[in-house]
Amino acid sequence: MGDNSEMHLCAGGVVLRENPEGEPDVLLIKVKRGDGRIEWLLPKGHIENDETEEDAAKREIKEETGIESCELKSHGEIGYISYSFTTDLSEQAEKTVRFFLFSLPESSAPLEMNERQLEEGIVKADFFSKGKAGMLLSFEAYRKLAERGFSEFERRSG
């Protein structure tokens, strides 16, 4: 990382919910970028003020999907990803995102998009099976984090 790069610290969640068949599904968001690209991601965002990383992950999940943090049961940090990107001002920046594993009760309410989510380009949030999530997720790093979440779920259930 050069002297001109800025560092972004973020947090996100791998949120699992048991489906009616007793199998885990993972929460994904569908984001439409300004250039028209569609990406399927795990919910994440910047850490604000004096938030802990886990609290930031819970807040971002609520902001991006509508799921209340009181519904989320935490299972601790599951991993992180780091990458470089170009900002809107054509400057190089680095981002590190710490991900936490959460579970939701099976009976959690359906997800509905609100105006704020739509303004941020989030057009859908929903739960998907392991196979479907693996096909949808736009980046390998996200697929690995989701896989780690599914493995942990199966380990705890087995």
PyMOL commands that set and color helices and strands:
alter all, ss='L'
color gray80, all
select helices_A, chain A and resi 53-65+69-71+115-119+130-136+140-157
alter helices_A, ss='H'
color red, helices_A
select strands_A, chain A and resi 6-18+24-32+38-41+44-46+73-86+92-104+122-128
alter strands_A, ss='S'
color yellow, strands_A
deselect
rebuild
show_as cartoon
